Amino acid sequence: EGIACNVISSFCDDGVSGGVDIPSEEPIPIKPEEPTPISGGLYVGTSYTGDKSAIALDVKEIEERLQVKDTDRATFIYEEGMNSKIYDNNGMPTSEERSIQDFSLNSGRVMLRDPTYNLFISGLSDENREFLGKPVEDYADSYVSTLLYSASPLAGDAMVAINIWMEVAHSLHSAYEACKSSVLSEGGRVDGRQLLEPRVAARFIDEAAAYWIGDGQSTGSSSRGHLLYALTEIISEEYGERAISQSTINTRIIDLLQQAKNHIAISRSCTTSTDSHLRLRNIIDEIIPLMAVPLLRALLHAMKQDDTERVKLYAIAVLPLFAKCNPSTYSELKSDLIDNTLLSTEKDYVYSRIISLYDCLGLDCELIGKSIGEDFAYKCEDGSNVKSLAGYRYVAEQDVVRSAAKIDIEIRLLEIYINNGMEHFPDDMETLFGLAYERYRFGNGSLHGEGSLSRLAKDVRRDIVPSFQQFRRYFKSDENYADKIIVDAFEEGGMFNKATADYRKRVILFTSKYMVTYMSILQKLYSAVKSCKDGNVDEGITNLDTAAAYYTGSLEGPADGGSFDGNLNFFLARRMCIYFDTCSQSNNALINERMISLFYSAQGELDTQACVPLERTVTQIDNALLVPLIQGTLFAAWQNSYYFNNQILIPSTQEFLPEGYVLAQSVLPIVANVDVDAANEIKSVMVDDFPLPTREKASNHVAVFAAVKRALAKMDGVDCKQIGSIGGQGFCPGDADPTSPSSQLAISSIVILMTVGLALIMF
């Protein structure tokens, strides 16, 4: 008696209180600019964050309700919120509460530009662009709602590991966005919130800390606390870490949050220099992989215990971060752990596959650790001592080479962001093109100090490459020719104002994969020669092995011959060898095996400072690099001809107009240097009328074949036999004339190739 209904329950809308209705107290305003200590000072924010950290109390209440099987009440708190009050810009409380469900349901709108969220959308989407039968954009709510419906006690854990974890990441990305713009666009709004104060970026860092730690947390405690800090402490104990204060991971994360906050203050919200926002992003890019550690540990611990429900929970929570990595390995893990949860006989194999992806995210076995009593037969040997790229054993510093090799992951991120715009957010497609453009321009600080694909494309050191003058001359003194193509495709400039989004994407990706990396490889190779002549062997080795990294990339893996997951020149050569009959008995491209042999020769010549032989070897590598590019140009011309002439016969046939447009321009400067007429003939078919060529021009592979054959005869050092033949057409003197009837592509041979292998050997 005397207790108001709304003190006990929120179900009082019918006016029946079950007691005496006590007038509610006047709402207490907050001071938005007042620094707030979270959980007794674990982190002290620059502004008020008590409303955010109070979400921990919702989790606590939900978990308590689930323990007594009160699913309705738990669901109500999840959907409507209870403790996390929402205040207006003046600090006055509104009548609304923040809910955990809203973090997910609002994600498609507010997280659109978040790199981490985009990985999850790409990684969890099925062929219908759904997850658990609902739009993939709401993946967190779809999974949590399923758990609540089945009254699973894991629902609270899922809310923390999936919904709230992503909200932490979103707050971090929002801090970067605010810092980058300095004065916020759209009237000073982020996520629809009016935030005009210069300290807005710091507020987002404070939010991230509030959602990570939450209310009620004690330092280092695994029993007091309800959010991600507590989860990290709990799982750290399972991994043998019993720190007096707090776990190593929590210590590092909170330290980095402090660094981010301090950087914003020192740089006056990133206004003291044009790249101060990039320093903030580097800190954020260091935090997010660390945030994945407790989730990975929880996943591996659940696997050890054969707890399939928790395996699925933590697989959903963390595996999509690896969507940018080895595609076949990620797809396999998603099938085993998320779609089907298969563990009984494949546990050790699955464990080994997860470990193989660590380096992609910047993690390693030492950081993840080993849980107490772990009984996996496969040991966490993550290859940290294996210095190999698709079988090439490099000798330079491992961190440098691995960083450079991840250029293929940078390109894959561009593809993921653009695909998400085209497939999941068509109304906001240009926003995702913009996210990819930003990645292209700024990168993530890797690529062996080059910083970004854009910097590689505009590297002023390319003058050291003898053929660079040919490219500069061909592109009318535009030494940033590749960058111009990419930027125009992003910004719909020039001819790209008529191109489809798909064409723009394909041009961006192919120019990055082949035009940019081609000259970057050469720049490193000829720099290695210079280093040799200067007596700097270590620098020469670093340049040589970096060139190899740009050729193979990281996705090929360490094994001899690579994998089918690469996307750089090594990958192109391996695909093209199937069409041109230039594969070795081990199913690698003969030109790849020659390249690796030449790299080994260069290693030995550098080691002995045999600079003259080294220069000859580098020239041979230079010539060999052209082989897959020429093959790709010929294949695109052939495929386009077949597409325009036989589309009705095989409707699934695909054209390669964007690919041909890029690949042709990768070799045209070299062709023009020996035969201007041949270059003009190729250009007329594959470049001039892009993206809207006539059928007559686009289907004229015969002209391209003839021009390439003439030019090859004049190219010193390029062996026409290494090109091979396609559809019975070779490119050496004495081979059938491409214009003769006997050299026309046989429909039967094309159909066989199309039906048997095209799906596996597309660009």
Buried (B, 14 or more C-beta within 10 A) or exposed (E): EEEBBBEEEBEBEEEEBEEEEEEEEEEEEBEBEEEBEBBEEBBBBBBBBBBBBBBBBBBBBBBEBBEEEBBEBBBBBBBBBBBBBEBEEEBEBEEEBBBBBBBBBBBBEBBBBBBBBBBBBBBBBEEEEBBBEBBBBBBBBBBBBBBBEEBBEBBBBBBBBBBBBBBBBBBBBBBBBBBBBBEBEEEBEBBEEBBEBBBBBBBBBBBBBBBBBBBBBBBBBBEEBBBBBBBBBBBBBBBEBEBEEBBBBBBBBBEBBBBBBEBBEEBEBBEEEEEBBBBBBBBBBBBBBBBBBBBBBBBBBBBBEEBBBBBBBBBBBBBBBBBBBBBEBBBBBBEBBBBEBBBEEEBBEBBBBBBBBBBBBBBBBEBBBBBEEBEBEEEBEBBBEEBBBBBBBBBBBBEBBBBBBBBBBBBBBBBBBBBBBBBBBEEBBBBBBBBBBBBBBBBBBBBBEBBBBBBBBBBEEBEBBEBBBBBBEBBEEEBBBBBBBBBBBBBBEEBBEEBEBEBBBBBBBBBBBBBBBBBBBBBBBBBBBBBBBEEBBEBBBBBBBBBBBBBBBBBBBBEEBBBBBBBBBBBBBBBBBBBBEBBBEEEBBBBBBBBBBBBBBBBEBBEEEBBEBBBEBBBBBBBBBBBBBBBBBBBBBBBBBBBBBBBEEBEEBBBBBBBBBBBBBBBBBBBBBBBEEBBBBBBBBBBEBBBEBEEEBBBBBBBBBBBBBBBBBEBEEBBBEBBBBBBEBBBBEEBBEBEEEEBBBEBEEBBEBBEEEBEEBEB
